[in-house]
Structures are given as structure tokens and as C-alpha cells.
Amino acid sequence: MTQQVVRVGIVGMGIGRANGRAIQADPRGEVVALCDLIPERMEEFAKELPRPVKFYTDYKAMCQDPDVDAVMVGTPNQWHVPVALEAVKNGKHVLVTKPLADSEEAARELVEAAEAAGVVNMMSLGMRFSDQVMYLEALRQQGFFGELYYAHARALRRSRIPDWNLGFIQKGGGAFRDMGVHVLDACWSLLGKPKPVAVLGVAGAKFGPRGLGYWDFRQPKPEYYTQFAADDYGGGFILFEGGLGMQVESFWAGHHEHIEMTQIELFGTEAGAKLRPLTLYRTVNGAPQDIVVNVPKKAEGFSEVAKHFIACILDGIPCEAPLRHGLIVQQMMEALLRSAETGKEVRLD
Ligand SMILES: NC(=O)c1ccc[n+]([C@@H]2O[C@H](COP(=O)([O-])OP(=O)(O)OC[C@H]3O[C@@H](n4cnc5c(N)ncnc54)[C@H](O)[C@@H]3O)[C@@H](O)[C@H]2O)c1
């Protein structure tokens, strides 16, 4: 009999809950198990679910559960690869939150293992699957922009260094892997996923180690912020095959205008675009047109991600956001951070 429902185990009760809600809301998805180091977080989320679920504090045990078909990984960055590796080794499909990993080596190991295991492996990318980015992607595929040759991707927060999990500020965390990954992935995808050839970047920590710049100006305890070992800003330039260029930056904190969420700007030979508010720019009969587009809200949160993940498993359709995309984005991020450390351009070709 063909399988009708994907039974999913969720690891990590932060962003894992948002992904879990979307999976549960899909008629062909069911959350059957939860895993977290903190039992109360599982108990709290379980109250939202329609049927009783199993609780695990050990992700390895969950990954061996024969009643689990797929694992959603929502732990801090440093645990994405260990958990997802365990899942794929046990033949489970995996959905991994961003960024794919805390280093390029770890990302590569996971992608190779997932592909060798032949399981569906997908990045959970809320931004790439958002209504607005999907709208721009459809326009690109229709040739609306002509040749896209330049882009600017930006995440800028006034004071929003995460203060609830050390994973964010320890090695393998940082602003660039946290928010830069969203804009970099969505923008790279909108450019048609060109091959990166060189990266030059800067990055540093100007606020976090001083106990400044934390979430909505909250004051973290010194025990927290003295462990800061990541970047709180990073930015640079990526050169792609064919001469395309992307300027990308991510600030967890800065004395600057807070932009709501993120911004992407595209430059094409026939038209350009800005993501927020979604605006298209073109010239018709010698006159510029700035078109503000109100995309009707179709999807809630991670529902497009969940729908696609489930369709890949049950219908066998090709995955549009495989972990291999996460690896290419990770390569670009790590190259930018390496360039910042060495003060030199990093070649990827
Ligand atoms: N829009 C998005 O896609 C989005 C948004 C927020 C966070 N994230 C990502 O989600 C991850 C977690 O961030 P968060 O804000 O949800 O953090 P969080 O602290 O709220 O949640 C993480 C949970 O993982 C649990 N955990 C840690 N190590 C574990 C382990 N070994 N086994 C089982 N559980 C473990 C923690 O107890 C915690 O409950 C990060 O990698 C972040 O980048 C993605």
C-alpha cells in the first residue's frame, strides 16, 4: 500500500515548533515524536498537537524509532550535523533548519551521507519559500528581469543579538550564519543559483562581547556575554561565474536604521526589484515605472516548506532546496568569514 502520511520527529523545541505546526497542519504530515534536552518544552508543545506523541531527550534514540519516517532538526547550529547525520544513517528523511552547519567540513560530511543514504534531504528556508520571494522567482523564470547582473542582500537589526541560547554566540554561531544565511540563500536562489568563484569580506564583534546590542536592548548576564566567540556583523562581496556580483551583509546590532526583517535588491537588464515593500522597477516607453506589488498571503510560516518536504517524500518530486544548496551557501559564508580573518580574497573556483 502506498504511504499516505509522513510521520515526523522534531528535534529542538524552539524553531522546531514552528516547523512542527506546519507539518501537523499539512493533511499528509503528522508529528509523532518530540526531542529536546528540556522535557517541559516538549510537554508544552505537545499540548498543541491533536494526538499523543513520544518524548525523547536523546536524539539518537529518536532516530532509531521505526515509527518515525523523517526528522526535522531545529537545534542550535552546532548540533544540526550530528543530529541529521544520525537521522540519515538510520534511513530517515531530514529537514534541517538554517544554517546547514557550523562549518563547511561538517556541512559536506552531512550532504555526502544524506545523498549516499538516498533519503529526501531538505533545508527549511522560510525566506526562500516566502510568498514574496516565490513571486520574484516566478518572474525571473518568465524572463521578466532579462539578465540579472547584480544584487544586494541585507539583514540589519538595531539591537537583536539572540540572548536565549549560547549556541548563537559561540563558535559556529554569529550574525552572518544566523541572518546572513537567509538573505544570501534567497538572493543566490533569485539570481538563478550561479556558481560562486571568489569572496572578499569583513566581520567582527563590536557589541556582543561588551554586553551590548542584545535582543531589544535587554541586558544579558555577564556569564552569557563573556562567552561571545562569534561575529555580530559580517559583510562582503561575492563574485559569481559570468561576472555576476552580490553585496551581502548581516548585522545583529548597529547604530543604524533597523530594517524590518531583511532586504534584497535585484538589478537586471530589463527590470529590477526590491523585496520590502515588494517593488518592481522597469522603463516603458521611455518612462520609469515603479510597481508596488501586494502579493496575496497564501502561506503561513513554514507551510510551503512542509508541503514541499512531504511531497518530495510521498510523491517523489525533486527537492527544490536540497541540503546541497545549504552546502553551497555554507561555502560562501565560510569563505566570507575566512576572508575577514585573513584580509585576503578567498577563491572558490
Ligand atoms: N526562520 C528560521 O528559519 C529560524 C528562526 C529561528 C531560529 N532558527 C534556527 O534554529 C536553531 C535553533 O534556534 P532557536 O531560536 O530555535 O533556539 P532555542 O534555544 O529556542 O531552541 C533550541 C532547542 O534545542 C534544544 N537542544 C539543544 N541541543 C539539543 C540536543 N543535542 N538534543 C536535543 N535538543 C537540543 C534546546 O534545549 C532548545 O530547546 C538555530 O540553528 C537557528 O539558526 C531558524
The ligand as an ORCA input file, in Angstrom:
! r2SCAN-3c Opt
* xyz 0 1
  N      13.476     31.444     10.414
  C      14.188     30.393     10.689
  O      14.348     29.554      9.844
  C      14.789     30.274     12.065
  C      14.352     31.111     13.089
  C      14.917     30.945     14.358
  C      15.920     30.000     14.581
  N      16.340     29.229     13.540
  C      17.434     28.245     13.759
  O      17.006     27.284     14.713
  C      18.089     26.872     15.530
  C      17.679     26.987     16.977
  O      17.347     28.328     17.288
  P      16.137     28.641     18.298
  O      15.909     30.099     18.307
  O      15.000     27.748     17.985
  O      16.815     28.185     19.679
  P      16.094     27.688     21.003
  O      17.110     27.770     22.069
  O      14.786     28.412     21.196
  O      15.730     26.154     20.687
  C      16.696     25.157     20.541
  C      16.260     23.945     21.350
  O      17.139     22.872     21.059
  C      17.344     22.117     22.243
  N      18.584     21.365     22.095
  C      19.855     21.830     22.124
  N      20.727     20.832     21.938
  C      19.991     19.695     21.802
  C      20.313     18.330     21.598
  N      21.588     17.914     21.498
  N      19.300     17.430     21.514
  C      18.014     17.827     21.616
  N      17.646     19.114     21.808
  C      18.617     20.021     21.910
  C      17.393     23.168     23.331
  O      17.109     22.617     24.602
  C      16.318     24.154     22.872
  O      15.062     23.873     23.439
  C      19.289     27.742     15.135
  O      20.144     26.983     14.330
  C      18.678     28.889     14.333
  O      19.535     29.341     13.318
  C      15.779     29.313     12.303
*
